[in-house]
């Protein structure tokens, strides 16, 4: 079996690759793995050092159709992580998000179709649904994105699904909540706050801190993706939910307590434009395949803090880039 992972040097993609190469997904044991990554600011080969030599690496752009025509053939499974993913960056500069997320997904789907790939997993986000006051979205909920990032991911989802409906490409879509864990680029909330608190710096909290997110450990998210790669039905979408829905203020309190700090270490800043108030996913569909999150939020957060505290050589050089 040959598996191609796009964006495999990023946060979530590298966790998937490390687990896959080290034998953590028994059904894919012994698979030959190819990583395709452009190595933008958020892509880092250091994320893959623990399994160095266990995969083939291609430095390239998922939008490059000619490159994809060379790389994709011969692979049985393609797992598509490659994406621009930071909402704040998309507000300031939307064009690259549309290019990478929409046009890159189209180029990859076409390459998979041309190569006759057996299974394609397109990794998406809960943000494509917009905001929900109460209850949880199921997979049939309408897409109502409210940021340039989420709009570009919704566009990518539609492209992927269209290739399945129109051409019969065996593509599946996964959508998840907010990920956290080791090797996450320090522009996202958890590593951004943790690395600031390690250095004794205040953390910025948007608005009233009441925005609610569903938190899923990257280990659980990748297990869900793998389960879909193994057992998911072509043309279907699956939610990978986490173990905690928390307001940003609640999460901030937990992080402050972990470091022994008080609320005086919080700096209130103006809210983000178009800031979605609440995300929540129903994961009944993937649980029917046998999925269940295994990393409790308190344990996962503690271990994440310990990882950043113990690996300043990984994140310190990145601080000037976000």
N, C-alpha and C positions, 0 to 999 in steps of 0.2 A: 504493500500500500504506500502511496505517496500523498503527502498532505502539504498544501501550500497555505501559508499564513501571511496575509498582507498586514502591514503595520505591526509586525511581530517583534519590533524593538521598542514599542511603546509600553505604557504601563500595563494595560490589560493583556495585550497581545503577548508580551514577554512572559507574563505569568503562565499563560496558556502554553507557550512554547517550552518553558522550563519544565512544566509538569508533564507535557507530552513526551519530550525527549528523555526525561528521567524515568519513564515508565509508569507515571501516575494514572494514565488512562489505559487500563488493560486491553480493552477491545482494539485499541490502536497500537498495541505493543509492537515494537520493531519497525514502525512506519518510518519511511524516509521523509524528512521534513525539510521544506524550503521556506525561508523567510524572505519576503520582499518588503523593503522599507526604504523610504526616501531619506531617513535620518534628518528630519527637520529638528527644530529645537526640542521637541518632546520625544524624539526617537533617540535611543542611546544604546549602543552595543554593549555598554557595561551592564545593562539589564540582563544580558544573555551570557555573561561570563561564566556563571555556574554550570552551563551546559555547552561551553565553547567546544567546537569540534563535533558536536552532535547533530549539526544541521548544515544545510547549504545556504549561503547568504547571497542575495542579489540586491545591490544598492540601486534603487530605481523608483520611479514615480508611477503610482497606480493609474495615472492618467495617460501614460505612454502606451498607446495601443500596439506599436511595433514591438516594444519590449515584452508586453504581455503575450503577444503572439509567439514569442520565443520561450517564455517561462512557463506559461500555463499548461501546454500540452504534456501529457504523461502523468498529470496529477489526478488522483481519484477524488479527493476532497479538497475544497477551498474554503477557508474560514477567513472572512473579510472584516478585519478590524480597522484598516487604514482609514483615518478620518481626522479632520480638524475638529476639536471638541470643546474649546473653552468659550463659554457664552460671552464673557467680557471682550475677548478678542474679536468675536463675530460682530459685536455692536460697533466696534471701531473700524473693522475692515471685513466686510462681508464677502467680497469677491472670491478670496481664496477658499472660503468655506463652500461656496457654490461649486467652484472648480473641482476641488478635491472630493467633496462628499457626493455631489450629483454626477458630474462628468466622469469622475474616477470610478464610481460604481457602475455607470453605463459601460465604460470601457472594459471593466473587469467582467461584467455579465456577458458581454459580447464575446470576449476571449474564452470564457467558460463554455458558452454555447458552441463556438467554433471547435473547441477542443474535445467536446463530448464529456465534460466533467460529470461525475456521477452524483455528487452531492455538494451543494453550495450553502454555506451558512453566512447570512448577512447580519452583522451585529449592529443593533440600533439602540435607541434610548427611550425612556418614558417621556422625555420632554416633547416628543412629537405630538402628544395629546393636548398640550397646553396646560391648563390649571383646572383642578377639580376641588370643589368646596367640601363635599362629603362623599363617602363611599370610595370605591376603587374602580379603576378602568379594567374591563376585560379586553380581550384581543380584537373584539369587533367595534370598539369605541372609535368614533370619527377622529381623524387627525386634525388638530387645530393649533399648529405651532405658533408661538408668539415671539420668538427671537430669530435672528438670521441663522444662528446655529441650528436650532430645532427645525426651522423651515428647510434647511439644506438636508438634514437627516430625513425629514418626511419625504422630500423629493427623492432621495436615494432609495427609501423604502418603496415608493411607488414604482420607481424604475426596476428595482429587483423583482417586485411582484409582477410587473408587466412582462418581464422576460419569462416568468413562469407561465403566465396565462397565455401569452401570445405564441411563445416558442416551445413551451413544455420544458424549460430549464428546471431541473429539480432543486429549487432554491427555497430555503426556510429563513425566516426572520426571527431574531430574538430582540427583546427590549428589556432593559433593566433599569434599576434605580441608581442612586449615587454610589459609585464604587469607592472603596478606600482600601488601604493596605500598603505593603512595602513597594518601593520603586515608583511611587506615584509622583509625577512632576510637581514641584512645589508652587504651582499657581492655583491648584485646587484647594478647597476649603480646609480639609483635614491636614494635609502636609504643610500648607501655607501657615496655618495657625500653630501647628506643632513646631515647625522650624523657627518661628518667631519666638515662641515661648521658651524654647531651648536657649535662645540667645538673650532672653530677658526683655524682649520687646513687646509692646502692646499689640493687640490683634484688632483689626477693623471689622465691625459688625454692620452689615447693611440695614438701614431703616430701623424698624422696631424689633428685628430678629425673629419675627413670627412666621417666616416662610418655612414650610414643612417639607422635608425630603425623606424618601425611603432609602435607608442605608444598607448596602449589600457588600460583604467582604469579597474582594477580588477572587479569592479561592472558590467561594460558592458560585459566583457569577460564571467563572470558567468551567466549573463542573456542570452547570446548567447548559452552557454552550456545547460542551462535549456530549451531553446526553442528547441534545437535539441533533448534533452531527451523526450520532449513532442510530437514534430511534425516531427522530422527528419525521413528520409526513411532509412530503413536497407540497409547497404552496401554502403551508401553515405558518402562523406567527405564534411565538411562545414568550410569555413574560417570566423573567427571572427576578423574583422579589427578594428583599432582604429580611432582616430580623428586627428592624427598628424604624419607626416613623417618628422623627424628631424635628421640632422647630430649631432653627439655627441658634436661637438663644439657648435652648436646652443643651445642644451639643457644645456650645461655647462654655457653658457652666461645667460640663463634665471635663472638658479639656483643662480649664483653669484649676479644677479640683485635683486633677492628676498631677499638676505641677506645683500645687500648694499656693496658687495665686488667688487673689480676690478680684472683684468686679472692676477695681481701679485699673486693671490691665486691659480693659476694653475701651476702644475708641469708636464711638458711633459715627458712621459716615452716611452720606446721602444714599438712598436706595438705588439699586440698579434700574435702568430704564426697562419698562415692561416686565418687571420681575414676577415670575409665576409664583402664586401663593402656596400651592400645595400639589404634590404629586403622590399618587398611590396606585399600586398595581395589584390586581388579583392574579395569583399564580396557580390557580386550580388546574389549568390545562397542563402545565409542565409537571405538576405533582402527580398527575395521572400517568406520566411516563416513569415515575419513580424518584423525582427530584424532591429534596428537602434541604433547606439551608442548614449547615452544620456549625457555622462559626457564630456564636453569640456575640452581640454587639459589644458588650463590656470587655469580653476576652479579646475580641478582634481589635478594639481600640487600644487596649493596654499593650498588645503585642506590636501594633503599628507604632505607637509612641516609643516603645523599646527599640524598634528597628531604626527609626530616625535618630534616636539618641546614640545608638551604637554605630551609625554609618555616616558621620558628617562628611567624610571624604567623598561620598557619592553625591550629596545634595548641595554642599557648600559651593562648588564651582557653577552650579546652575542658578544661583540666586540673582546674578546680574542679567539673566536672560528673560525674566518674566516681569 
